[in-house]
Amino acid sequence: MPETKQLTLPITGMTCANCVATVERNLKKVNGVSAASVNLSSERATVEFDPSLAALPDLIGRVERAGYGVASGEADLLIRRLSDDNDARRLEKVLSAIEGVLSAQVSFTSERARVRYVPTVVSQAELRKAVASAGFEAVETGGDAEDAEAKARQAEIDTQRRLLITGLVFTVPLFLFAMGRDLGLFGMLMDAPWTNWMMLILALPVQFYVGWQYYVGAYKSLRNGSANMDVLVALGTSAAFLYSLPVTFGWIEGHVYFETAAVIITLIKLGKFLEARAKGRTSEAIKKLMGLRAKSARIVRAGQEMEVPVDEVLVGDIVIVRPGEKIPVDGTITEGHSTIDESMLTGESLPVTKGPGDPVIGATLNKTGLFRFEATKVGKETALAQIIRLVEDAQASKAPIQKLADRISAVFVPVVIGIALLTFLAWFFLFPQPAGAETNTFTRALINAVAVLVIACPCAMGLATPTAVMVGTGKGAELGILFKSSEALERAGRLTTIVLDKTGTITRGQPAVTDVVTGPRAGGENELLRLAASVEKGSEHPLGEAILAEANARELALSDPHGFQAEVGQGVTAEVDGRQILVGNLRMAAGRSLSLDGMQGAVERLQGEAKTVMVVAVDGEVQGMIAVADTLKDGSQEAIRRLHEMGLKVAMITGDNQQTAHAIARQVGLDVVLAEVLPGDKAGEVKKLQGGGQVVAMVGDGINDAPALAQADVGIAIGTGTDVAMASAPIVLISGDLRGVSKAVQLSRRTLRTIKQNLFWAFIYNVILIPAAAAGLLNPMLAAGAMAFSSVFVVTNSLRLRNVKID
């Protein structure tokens, strides 16, 4: 199979779902392109292609030929160490060869490099690294690298604002004058011929300056063999404007409709401006994540402490972090202790205590201590960079529910033009005006046809799904929930059954002491535990380590064991403080004929709770027992309770025996227990549940459970902040907290509800108002207002998701 590459391009100039289809269709025509997906809300195209057959210039050229643009940024770099003009030419070649660079100019005289680039393909940090690898030094003199795309978008919004203001300056007086004249407020002046000429003068700049982009958009759309919203606006306003010209010139009798054309254009421009501003707010979560990054880092190189931009930190650098500072990159602590606030990435509010050997995540906040750590991941490899990339990929993907809207949008505009034509013919031939009516038959037929053209709104249909997905995935990232695709976001809202892996998901996955039972002759809990832990100092068995960990947690003073002996599968013995101590299982105690001294009832109780019982004997007499078990993770019971409250069935899958599995199930209140299941058979068990008509989610660690995660309708990986990209599941809970599952399902349900509300509005709006306009019940100006604000409604409805309380 040929190697495929994926690029994301920021597209400019799209107005509706038809534009999306046009850009997708044109990108797919490029030789070597295997897939292209365009998102109207984020205004980005994700393209997969064979790099041996296609390159970035081919893709950009195709987008531009289709009548759209690709947003670009400009880097202004001050270059040091240029010795002559040859160095400038060499650096220019190096920069021009970087994928994503559109043009590069290097001047030896001014020692500056001006680089135009695509911000989603290459960053300014990468440009500076390329300059450094060529033997020069780059100093940034203009703008933040990551703001390049935002600046291009802002420039577009500023242009829309300027056109809107121009439209209002001419349209408001034109509309007021037309209304005043129609209502007879100007007396004798209302019939003066110059009034029509004055209205023409006011309407001209609105029609052909403010509305020019509709003509350009319509031409490009028709040239590409499709029809978009621009075609409808251009047709509707031109019909009203052009009909008014012969009336103004005195060639025919009638009423002029210059104000109708101007009001339609200005209202639609107002709607587009408000929509662009609202769309900008749908990506605020991503901007917030980008804003978390530290700008600089304090590192130690060659024995010298220095401060460098975060982009210049290398793997292996020792980084110093003081209290109150952000951790610049991912790494492992080598010296010092601190508590770290990771809430910005994991959604967990409590700070985490860290010490030597513990991992730290870039962009998290150091709260209390000073520490040093070794950088292990920098640049695009850090957890934050991976999270941003995954969220952007999810926002660019298409949800299955969007396919219906896409199919309708593809034929929407031609159908509306057909309805407008039928409306004109029906009113002209079937319902002629009676003699002496205020408007003649032709005028009334034309005005009703114009109303049909401008009321139709394909934009709302195109924005209904992607805006909700953008806000939903962004909200998820804030909560420490990563949806890797919009399909996963949609499917999670339809779940009926949640299957939880036991080890590491419901339980901690490491044994811990749960009970210390003392006999009548023991010297108390702590003394019994101290003796047992002293023996286990020489053991490497997980149960022994659990006993030792508990003794250390209680800060007990341990003694050194002598004559340590381990009996495989049974236990250990040693001499501690002159006494012979045995720590072993019940089989070991029975083999040595040790009496349980009335503690048999406690043994049965503990075994019934799926705990492993270790007998502790001192000088041949049993003095107590220590129970060890894989303990529940904090929040497991609450998480399963929440899932039940949401009407979901919860199952557990584990390789443990039936007794252990059911004991865990009783503690947390599970509905179904699938015990003694081998790792390779987990996917088969999930498939059986799906066969019963259930929509199933599998929750596991994302690595060991890969086949089951892939088999489930939705795979949810519980990980930590550093391995988000490793997990094969379409949903990742960064914090590792099981309560995140209910949050993910809640958020998905709310997003799905919002998408359905948006689609209902978009469809019902057109279904009701297009026939109303055809029936002559809508003035074209009111129709334009309704059309302009239908897409604004959809975007603002999606934005409500940002304030939804998820708990």
C-alpha positions in Angstrom: 0.0 0.0 0.0 1.3 3.5 -0.8 2.2 5.7 2.1 -0.5 8.3 2.9 0.0 11.6 4.5 -2.6 13.8 6.3 -2.7 17.7 6.1 -5.1 20.2 7.6 -5.8 23.4 5.6 -7.6 26.5 6.9 -10.1 27.4 4.2 -11.5 30.9 3.7 -14.5 32.1 1.8 -17.0 29.3 2.7 -20.6 30.4 3.4 -22.7 27.3 3.4 -22.9 23.5 3.2 -22.7 23.7 -0.6 -19.3 25.4 -0.3 -18.2 22.4 1.9 -19.3 20.0 -0.8 -17.6 22.0 -3.6 -14.2 22.2 -1.7 -14.4 18.5 -0.9 -15.2 17.5 -4.5 -12.4 19.7 -5.9 -9.8 18.3 -3.4 -10.8 14.7 -4.3 -10.1 15.5 -8.0 -6.4 16.0 -7.2 -4.4 13.0 -8.3 -3.2 11.0 -5.2 -5.9 12.3 -2.8 -7.6 9.4 -1.1 -9.9 11.3 1.3 -11.0 14.9 1.9 -13.3 16.1 4.7 -14.3 19.8 5.1 -15.8 21.3 8.3 -17.9 24.5 7.9 -17.8 25.4 11.5 -14.0 25.2 12.0 -13.4 26.2 8.3 -10.8 23.5 7.9 -10.1 20.8 5.3 -8.5 17.5 6.3 -6.9 15.8 3.3 -5.3 12.4 3.1 -3.0 11.9 0.0 -0.1 10.0 -1.5 2.9 12.4 -1.2 4.5 10.8 -4.2 1.6 11.9 -6.4 0.4 15.2 -4.8 1.9 18.0 -2.8 0.7 21.0 -0.8 0.8 23.5 -3.7 -1.5 21.1 -5.7 -4.0 21.1 -2.9 -3.9 24.9 -2.4 -4.1 25.5 -6.2 -7.2 23.3 -6.4 -8.9 25.1 -3.5 -8.2 28.5 -5.1 -9.4 27.3 -8.5 -12.7 26.4 -6.9 -13.0 30.0 -5.7 -11.9 29.7 -2.1 -8.7 30.5 -0.3 -6.3 29.0 2.2 -5.4 31.2 5.3 -1.7 31.9 5.6 0.5 33.5 8.3 3.5 35.7 7.9 6.6 35.4 10.0 9.1 38.3 10.2 12.4 36.9 11.5 15.5 38.8 12.4 18.4 36.6 11.2 21.8 36.8 12.9 25.2 35.3 11.6 24.5 36.0 7.9 28.0 36.7 6.5 27.1 37.5 2.9 24.4 37.4 0.2 25.2 33.7 -0.5 24.1 32.9 3.1 20.9 34.7 2.4 20.2 32.7 -0.8 21.1 29.4 1.0 18.7 30.2 3.9 16.0 31.1 1.4 16.3 27.7 -0.2 16.2 25.9 3.2 13.1 27.8 4.2 11.4 27.3 0.8 11.9 23.6 1.0 9.9 23.3 4.3 6.4 21.8 3.8 3.9 24.5 4.5 6.0 27.4 3.5 4.4 29.3 0.6 7.2 31.8 0.0 10.4 32.9 1.7 12.5 36.1 1.2 15.8 36.6 3.0 17.6 40.0 2.8 21.3 40.1 3.7 21.1 43.9 3.9 18.3 44.1 6.5 19.2 40.7 8.0 15.5 39.8 7.9 13.5 36.8 6.6 9.9 37.2 5.6 8.1 33.9 5.4 4.5 33.2 4.3 3.3 29.9 5.5 0.2 27.7 6.2 -0.2 27.8 10.1 -1.8 24.3 10.3 1.1 22.7 8.5 4.2 24.4 9.9 4.7 26.7 12.9 7.0 29.6 13.5 8.9 27.5 16.1 9.7 25.0 13.3 10.8 27.8 11.0 13.2 29.1 13.7 14.6 25.5 14.3 15.2 25.2 10.5 17.1 28.5 10.6 19.2 27.2 13.5 19.9 23.9 11.8 21.2 25.9 8.8 23.7 27.5 11.1 22.0 30.9 11.7 20.0 32.4 14.6 16.4 33.6 14.2 14.8 36.2 16.4 11.0 36.6 16.1 10.0 40.2 15.5 6.3 39.9 14.6 3.3 38.1 16.0 2.8 34.8 17.9 3.1 31.7 15.7 -0.1 30.2 16.8 -2.1 33.3 16.1 -1.5 33.2 12.4 -4.7 31.4 11.5 -6.7 33.5 14.1 -5.4 36.7 12.4 -6.5 35.5 9.0 -9.9 34.7 10.4 -10.1 38.1 12.2 -9.1 39.9 8.9 -12.1 38.1 7.3 -14.4 39.3 10.2 -13.1 42.8 9.9 -13.8 42.9 6.2 -17.4 41.7 6.9 -17.8 44.4 9.6 -16.6 47.1 7.1 -19.0 45.9 4.4 -21.8 45.8 7.0 -21.2 49.3 8.2 -21.1 50.5 4.5 -24.4 48.7 3.9 -26.1 50.2 6.9 -24.9 53.8 6.0 -26.7 53.6 2.6 -29.5 51.1 3.4 -31.0 52.8 6.5 -31.7 56.2 4.8 -32.9 54.4 1.7 -35.3 52.2 3.6 -36.7 55.2 5.7 -37.1 57.3 2.6 -38.9 54.4 0.7 -41.2 53.7 3.6 -42.0 57.5 4.1 -42.8 57.8 0.4 -45.0 54.7 0.3 -46.9 56.0 3.4 -47.4 59.4 1.8 -45.4 61.3 4.3 -43.7 63.5 1.7 -46.8 64.9 0.0 -46.3 66.1 -3.5 -42.7 64.9 -3.5 -43.7 61.2 -3.6 -44.4 61.3 -7.3 -41.4 63.4 -8.3 -39.2 61.4 -10.8 -35.9 62.4 -9.0 -37.0 60.3 -6.0 -36.4 57.1 -7.9 -33.0 58.4 -9.1 -32.0 59.2 -5.5 -33.0 55.7 -4.4 -30.9 54.2 -7.2 -27.9 56.2 -6.1 -28.2 54.9 -2.5 -28.8 51.3 -3.7 -25.9 51.1 -6.2 -23.0 50.9 -3.6 -25.0 48.3 -1.6 -25.7 46.2 -4.6 -22.3 46.2 -6.2 -19.9 46.9 -3.4 -21.4 45.4 -0.3 -23.0 42.6 -2.3 -20.2 42.1 -4.8 -18.9 38.9 -3.0 -22.3 37.3 -3.6 -21.8 37.7 -7.4 -18.2 36.4 -7.2 -19.3 33.5 -5.0 -22.2 32.7 -7.3 -20.0 32.8 -10.4 -17.4 30.5 -8.8 -20.0 28.1 -7.6 -21.7 27.8 -11.0 -18.3 27.4 -12.6 -17.8 24.4 -10.4 -21.0 22.9 -11.5 -23.0 23.5 -8.3 -25.1 26.2 -6.7 -24.8 27.7 -3.2 -26.3 30.4 -1.0 -24.5 33.1 -3.0 -26.5 32.1 -6.1 -29.8 32.6 -4.3 -28.9 36.0 -2.9 -27.4 37.2 -6.2 -30.5 36.0 -8.1 -33.1 37.4 -5.6 -31.5 40.9 -5.2 -30.6 41.3 -8.9 -34.2 40.5 -9.9 -35.5 43.3 -7.6 -32.7 45.7 -8.6 -32.8 45.1 -12.3 -36.7 45.3 -12.4 -36.4 48.8 -10.8 -34.0 50.1 -13.5 -36.5 50.5 -16.4 -39.1 52.0 -14.0 -36.5 54.6 -12.9 -35.6 55.3 -16.6 -39.3 55.8 -17.3 -39.5 53.0 -19.8 -42.3 51.2 -17.9 -44.8 52.1 -15.2 -44.5 50.7 -11.8 -42.9 50.7 -8.3 -39.2 50.5 -7.7 -37.7 47.9 -5.3 -34.2 49.3 -4.7 -34.8 49.3 -0.9 -35.8 45.6 -1.1 -32.5 44.6 -2.7 -30.5 46.8 -0.4 -32.2 45.6 2.8 -31.8 41.9 1.7 -28.1 42.3 1.2 -27.5 44.3 4.4 -29.6 42.0 6.6 -27.8 38.9 5.2 -24.4 40.6 5.7 -25.5 41.4 9.3 -26.4 37.7 9.8 -23.1 36.5 8.3 -21.1 38.9 10.5 -22.9 37.7 13.7 -22.5 34.1 12.6 -18.7 34.6 12.0 -18.3 36.1 15.5 -20.3 33.3 17.1 -18.4 30.6 15.1 -15.2 32.1 16.5 -16.4 31.4 20.0 -17.1 27.7 19.2 -13.3 27.1 19.1 -12.5 28.9 22.4 -11.7 25.6 24.2 -8.9 25.0 21.8 -7.6 28.5 22.2 -7.8 28.0 26.0 -5.7 24.8 25.7 -3.2 26.6 23.5 -3.0 29.4 26.0 -1.9 27.0 28.8 1.5 26.6 27.3 4.5 28.1 29.1 6.3 30.7 27.1 9.8 30.0 28.5 11.8 27.5 30.5 14.7 27.7 33.0 17.2 25.0 32.1 20.7 23.9 33.0 23.2 23.4 30.1 26.9 23.0 30.5 26.6 23.8 34.2 24.9 27.1 33.4 21.4 28.1 34.4 19.6 29.9 31.6 16.1 30.9 30.4 15.1 29.9 26.9 11.9 29.9 24.8 10.0 26.7 25.5 10.4 25.7 21.8 14.2 25.5 22.4 14.0 22.9 25.2 15.6 19.6 24.1 14.9 16.0 25.3 17.4 15.3 28.1 17.6 19.0 29.3 17.4 19.5 33.1 14.6 22.0 33.7 14.1 23.9 37.0 10.6 24.8 38.1 9.9 27.2 41.0 6.7 27.4 43.1 3.9 29.1 41.1 5.4 28.5 37.7 4.0 26.4 34.8 5.9 23.2 33.9 7.1 23.9 30.4 7.4 20.4 28.9 6.8 16.7 29.9 9.4 15.0 31.9 10.4 13.0 35.0 11.4 14.6 38.4 15.1 14.0 39.3 15.3 16.2 42.4 12.8 17.8 44.8 9.2 17.4 45.8 6.1 19.4 45.1 2.3 19.4 44.7 1.1 20.0 41.1 -2.2 21.3 39.9 -3.1 19.1 36.8 -6.8 20.3 36.7 -6.3 22.2 33.4 -5.6 18.9 31.6 -7.2 16.1 33.7 -10.2 18.0 35.1 -9.2 16.8 38.6 -9.4 19.6 41.1 -7.1 18.2 43.8 -3.3 18.9 43.4 -1.1 15.8 43.1 2.0 15.2 45.2 5.1 14.4 43.1 8.7 13.4 43.9 11.8 11.9 42.2 10.8 9.4 39.5 7.3 10.7 39.1 6.2 12.0 35.7 5.2 15.7 35.2 3.0 17.1 32.4 3.8 20.3 30.5 1.4 23.2 31.1 0.4 22.0 34.6 1.1 24.3 37.5 3.7 23.8 40.2 2.1 24.8 43.6 4.5 24.4 46.5 8.1 23.2 46.1 11.1 23.8 43.8 12.2 20.8 41.8 14.2 19.7 38.8 13.1 17.3 36.1 14.5 15.8 32.9 12.6 16.7 29.7 11.3 13.5 28.0 8.8 15.0 25.5 9.0 18.4 23.8 7.3 20.3 21.1 4.6 18.3 19.2 5.3 15.2 21.4 4.0 16.7 24.7 0.7 15.6 26.2 -0.8 19.1 25.7 0.2 19.1 22.0 -1.2 15.6 21.5 -4.5 16.7 23.2 -4.8 19.8 21.0 -4.2 17.7 17.9 -6.7 15.0 18.9 -9.4 17.6 19.7 -8.8 19.4 16.4 -9.0 16.1 14.5 -12.3 15.3 16.2 -13.7 18.7 15.3 -12.7 18.2 11.7 -14.4 14.8 11.4 -18.0 14.3 10.4 -20.6 12.8 12.6 -22.9 10.2 10.9 -26.0 12.3 11.7 -24.5 15.0 9.4 -24.8 12.8 6.3 -28.5 13.5 5.9 -27.9 17.3 6.0 -25.1 17.0 3.5 -27.3 15.0 1.1 -30.1 17.6 1.3 -27.7 20.5 1.0 -26.3 19.0 -2.3 -29.7 19.5 -4.1 -31.1 22.3 -1.9 -30.3 25.3 -4.0 -31.4 23.9 -7.4 -34.7 22.8 -5.8 -35.2 26.3 -4.3 -34.5 28.0 -7.7 -37.1 25.6 -9.2 -39.7 26.5 -6.6 -39.0 30.2 -7.2 -39.5 29.8 -10.9 -42.8 27.8 -10.3 -43.9 30.5 -7.9 -43.3 33.3 -10.5 -45.2 31.3 -13.2 -48.1 30.4 -10.9 -48.6 34.0 -9.8 -48.2 35.3 -13.3 -50.5 32.9 -15.2 -52.8 31.4 -12.6 -53.5 34.4 -10.3 -53.5 37.6 -12.4 -54.0 40.9 -10.6 -57.4 42.6 -11.1 -57.5 45.9 -13.0 -56.6 48.9 -10.9 -54.6 46.9 -8.3 -51.7 48.6 -6.6 -49.1 46.3 -8.2 -49.4 44.7 -11.6 -49.3 40.9 -12.1 -45.7 40.7 -13.2 -44.4 42.7 -10.2 -46.3 40.7 -7.7 -45.1 37.4 -9.2 -41.5 38.7 -9.2 -41.6 39.8 -5.6 -43.0 36.5 -4.4 -40.3 34.6 -6.4 -37.7 36.9 -4.8 -39.1 36.1 -1.3 -38.6 32.3 -2.0 -35.0 32.8 -3.1 -34.0 34.8 -0.1 -35.9 32.9 2.6 -34.2 29.6 1.7 -31.3 28.9 4.1 -28.8 26.1 3.4 -26.4 27.6 5.9 -28.3 26.5 9.0 -28.3 22.9 7.8 -24.6 23.0 7.2 -23.8 24.5 10.6 -26.2 22.4 12.7 -23.8 19.5 13.4 -20.3 20.8 13.2 -20.8 23.8 15.5 -22.3 21.5 18.2 -19.4 19.0 17.7 -16.8 21.7 18.1 -18.3 23.0 21.3 -18.9 19.5 22.6 -15.4 18.2 22.0 -13.9 21.4 23.4 -16.0 21.1 26.5 -14.9 17.5 26.8 -11.2 18.6 26.7 -11.8 21.0 29.6 -13.3 18.1 31.6 -10.3 15.8 30.8 -12.4 13.8 28.3 -10.9 13.4 24.8 -13.3 12.5 21.9 -11.1 11.4 19.0 -13.9 11.6 16.5 -17.3 13.2 16.2 -18.7 9.7 15.5 -17.5 8.6 19.0 -19.2 11.7 20.5 -22.5 10.9 18.8 -22.4 7.1 19.6 -21.7 7.7 23.3 -25.0 9.4 23.6 -26.9 6.2 22.4 -25.2 3.8 24.9 -27.3 1.3 26.8 -24.6 -0.9 28.5 -21.2 -0.1 30.0 -18.7 -3.0 30.3 -15.9 -2.2 32.8 -12.6 -4.1 33.0 -11.9 -4.9 36.7 -8.2 -4.5 37.2 -7.0 -0.9 36.9 -10.5 0.4 36.1 -12.7 -0.5 39.0 -9.8 -1.5 41.3 -6.3 -0.1 41.7 -4.6 -3.1 40.2 -2.2 -3.5 43.1 -2.8 -5.4 46.3 -3.1 -3.5 49.6 -3.7 -4.4 53.3 -7.4 -4.2 54.0 -7.8 -5.8 57.5 -5.5 -6.7 60.4 -7.1 -9.3 62.7 -5.4 -9.9 66.1 -5.7 -13.0 68.3 -6.0 -12.8 72.1 -2.2 -13.2 72.7 -1.1 -10.6 70.1 0.5 -7.3 71.2 -1.9 -5.2 69.1 -2.4 -4.5 65.4 0.7 -2.4 64.9 3.0 -4.9 66.6 1.6 -7.8 64.6 2.0 -5.8 61.4 5.6 -4.7 62.4 6.7 -8.3 62.9 5.1 -9.4 59.6 6.6 -6.5 57.6 10.0 -7.1 59.2 10.0 -10.6 57.7 8.7 -9.3 54.3 11.6 -6.9 54.0 13.4 -9.8 52.3 10.5 -10.7 50.0 9.7 -9.6 46.5 6.2 -11.1 46.4 3.3 -8.6 45.7 1.5 -9.6 48.9 4.7 -9.1 50.9 5.2 -5.7 49.3 1.6 -4.7 50.3 2.3 -5.6 54.0 5.6 -3.7 53.9 3.8 -0.6 52.3 1.1 -0.6 55.0 3.8 -0.7 57.8 5.7 2.1 56.1 2.5 4.1 55.8 1.9 3.7 59.6 5.6 4.7 60.1 6.4 1.5 62.1 10.0 0.8 63.1 11.0 -2.4 61.4 13.7 -4.9 62.4 16.1 -6.8 60.2 15.1 -10.4 59.6 17.6 -13.3 60.0 17.5 -16.7 58.5 14.9 -15.6 55.9 13.3 -18.5 54.0 10.6 -18.5 51.3 8.4 -21.4 50.5 7.0 -21.0 47.0 3.3 -20.7 46.9 2.9 -20.7 50.7 4.8 -18.0 52.6 8.0 -16.9 54.4 9.7 -17.4 57.7 12.5 -15.5 59.5 13.8 -14.6 63.0 12.9 -11.1 64.1 14.0 -9.7 67.5 14.9 -13.2 68.7 11.4 -14.7 67.8 10.6 -17.1 64.9 8.0 -15.4 62.7 5.9 -17.1 60.0 3.8 -15.2 57.4 2.0 -17.5 55.0 -1.3 -18.7 53.6 -3.8 -21.1 55.2 -2.2 -24.0 53.4 1.2 -23.2 55.0 -0.5 -23.0 58.5 -2.3 -26.3 58.0 0.9 -28.0 56.8 2.5 -27.0 60.1 -0.5 -28.0 62.1 -1.0 -24.5 63.4 -4.3 -23.8 65.3 -6.2 -20.7 64.2 -7.1 -20.1 67.8 -10.8 -19.3 67.3 -10.3 -17.1 64.3 -11.9 -19.4 61.7 -15.0 -17.2 61.5 -12.9 -14.2 60.6 -11.2 -16.3 57.9 -14.5 -17.2 56.3 -15.7 -13.6 56.4 -12.6 -12.3 54.8 -12.5 -15.0 52.1 -16.2 -14.2 51.3 -15.1 -10.7 50.6 -12.5 -12.0 48.0 -9.6 -11.1 50.2 -6.4 -13.1 50.5 -5.7 -14.1 54.2 -2.1 -14.3 55.5 -1.6 -16.0 58.8 1.0 -14.5 61.2 2.5 -17.0 63.7 5.0 -16.1 66.5 7.1 -19.0 67.9 4.7 -21.6 66.5 1.5 -19.9 67.7 -1.0 -18.0 65.4 -1.4 -14.5 66.8 -3.4 -12.9 64.0 -4.1 -12.5 60.3 -3.5 -9.9 57.7 -6.0 -9.6 54.7 -4.7 -8.3 51.4 -6.9 -7.5 48.4 -6.9 -5.4 45.2 -8.7 -2.3 46.6 -11.4 -0.3 44.8 -10.2 3.0 43.2 -11.5 6.2 44.8 -14.8 7.1 43.1 -15.6 3.6 41.6 -18.8 3.2 43.7 -20.0 6.7 42.9 -19.2 6.3 39.2 -21.3 3.1 38.9 -24.1 4.7 40.9 -24.1 7.7 38.5 -24.2 5.3 35.5 -27.2 3.5 37.0 -29.0 6.9 37.6 -28.6 7.6 33.9 -30.4 4.3 33.1 -27.4 2.4 31.9 -26.7 -1.3 32.6 -23.2 -1.8 34.1 -21.2 -5.1 33.6 -17.7 -6.1 34.8 -15.3 -8.3 32.8 -12.4 -10.0 34.6 -10.1 -13.0 34.5 -10.6 -13.5 38.3 -12.6 -16.4 39.7 -16.3 -16.2 40.3 -16.0 -15.7 44.1 -13.6 -12.7 43.8 -15.5 -11.2 40.9 -18.9 -11.4 42.7 -17.4 -10.0 45.9 -16.2 -6.9 43.9 -19.6 -6.7 42.2 -21.4 -6.6 45.5 -19.3 -3.8 46.8 -20.0 -1.5 43.8 -23.4 -2.8 42.8 -22.9 -4.2 39.3 -25.7 -5.7 37.1 -23.7 -8.3 35.2 -20.5 -10.2 36.1 -18.4 -11.8 33.4 -15.7 -13.8 35.4 -12.9 -16.1 34.4 -12.6 -14.5 30.9 -9.2 -14.8 29.3 -7.8 -11.5 27.8 -8.2 -12.8 24.3 -11.9 -13.7 24.9 -13.0 -10.3 26.2 -13.9 -9.1 22.6 -16.1 -12.2 22.2 -18.0 -11.4 25.4 -18.6 -7.8 24.3 -19.9 -9.1 20.9 -22.4 -11.4 22.8 -23.8 -8.4 24.6 -24.1 -6.5 21.3 -26.0 -9.4 19.9 -28.8 -8.7 22.4 -29.5 -5.4 20.8 -27.4 -3.4 23.3 -25.2 -0.4 22.4 -22.1 -1.3 24.3 -19.1 0.7 25.6 -16.0 -1.1 26.8 -13.9 0.7 29.4 -10.3 -0.4 29.9 -6.7 0.7 30.1 -6.5 1.2 26.3 -3.5 -1.0 25.7 -4.2 -4.5 27.1 -7.9 -4.3 26.2 -7.4 -3.2 22.6 -9.4 -6.0 20.9 -12.4 -5.5 23.2 -12.2 -1.7 22.9 -12.2 -2.1 19.1 -15.2 -4.5 19.2 -17.4 -2.3 21.4 -19.6 0.4 19.8 -17.6 2.9 21.8 -14.2 2.2 23.3 -13.3 4.3 26.4 -9.7 4.2 27.6 -8.8 5.2 31.1 -5.3 6.6 31.0 -3.0 9.2 32.4 -2.2 12.6 31.0 1.0 11.3 29.3 -0.3 8.4 27.2 -3.3 9.9 25.5 -2.1 9.2 22.0 -1.2 5.6 22.9 -4.7 4.5 23.6 -6.5 2.8 20.7 -9.9 3.8 22.0 -12.0 6.6 20.4 -12.6 8.2 23.8 -9.8 8.7 26.4 -10.3 9.8 30.0 -7.0 11.6 30.8 -7.4 11.6 34.6 -8.0 7.8 35.0 -11.1 8.5 37.1 -14.0 6.2 36.4 -16.4 9.0 37.1 -15.3 10.5 33.7 -17.4 7.7 32.0 -20.7 9.2 33.2 -19.4 12.7 32.3 -18.6 11.5 28.8 -22.0 10.0 28.3 -23.8 13.1 29.7 -21.8 15.4 27.5 -22.5 13.2 24.5 -26.2 13.1 25.2 -26.4 16.9 25.6 -24.4 17.4 22.3 -26.6 14.9 20.5 -29.7 16.7 21.8 -28.3 20.1 20.6 -27.5 18.6 17.1 -31.1 17.3 16.8 -32.5 20.7 17.9 -30.3 22.4 15.3 -31.3 20.1 12.5 -35.0 20.3 13.5 -34.8 24.1 13.4 -32.9 24.1 10.1 -35.3 21.7 8.4 -38.6 23.0 9.9 -37.6 26.6 9.1 -37.3 25.8 5.4 -40.2 23.4 5.3 -42.6 26.1 6.7 -41.2 29.4 5.3 -40.5 28.4 1.7 -44.2 27.5 1.0 -45.2 30.6 3.0 -43.0 32.8 0.7 -44.4 31.0 -2.4 -47.9 31.7 -1.2 -47.1 35.4 -1.1 -47.3 35.6 2.7 -43.8 37.0 3.2 -42.3 40.3 2.2 -38.8 39.7 0.7 -37.2 42.0 3.4 -38.7 40.0 6.2 -37.7 36.8 4.4 -34.0 38.0 4.3 -34.1 38.9 8.0 -35.4 35.4 8.9 -32.8 33.8 6.6 -29.9 35.8 8.1 -30.8 34.9 11.7 -31.6 31.2 11.2 -27.9 30.3 11.0 -27.1 32.7 13.9 -29.7 30.8 16.0 -28.1 27.4 15.2 -24.6 28.7 16.2 -25.8 30.3 19.4 -27.8 27.2 20.3 -24.6 25.2 20.0 -22.7 27.7 22.2 -25.1 27.0 25.0 -23.3 23.7 25.4 -20.3 25.6 26.9 -22.4 26.5 30.0 -23.9 23.0 30.5 -23.2 21.6 34.0 -21.6 18.1 33.7 -21.1 16.3 36.9 
